């Protein structure tokens, strides 16, 4: 059974600090990795994807991929209260599998 | 451009009735996915279409659930003889090709009374 694991949280981070969200996956053959943000009562919104080992930066967001250790992380710099949401990790090999998400709470 | 649209946004139905949920993907997207999300839970994969064919139906929870896609565009998810445990938000997503990044619609909230 291929799995994508995330800590359910909640993860509480002070405003302005760096929020670090982690995700591990079971299948070494996984090729593509996605981070979605889901506000309460809303549908998931794609915020980043990463295909290669290393870091990928987009504004305040950085995705980090380590295929050898089978983890992918999302860093949010200068956290804002509007970043409070559930963050879903998704991993693709022959199909896309979503984690259950980590609830992030930015403390004003 | 227009995103994924779903209708209705909310549906309340009585136990035992049939319901149809509609998804209109982003124009040009060949892949379409249906998911279910119960309150406070993760995404439960239901079915995946590539064009009009469904290579992966592994997530459909029972034979009361079926889906079709016509013209490589609009998809309908049908739930027959609804049960209270079918109550959830049903999300549709599309992608340019299979297994690339998916874009979600706003969902249909189904309540079975």
Interface residues (C-beta under 8 A of the other chain):
Chain A: X32 X34 X36 X42 X43 X44 X45 X46 X49 X88 X90 X92 X94 X95 X96 X97 X98 X99 X100 X101
Chain B: X33 X35 X41 X42 X43 X45 X48 X56 X91 X99 X100 X101 X102 X103 X104 X105 X106 X107
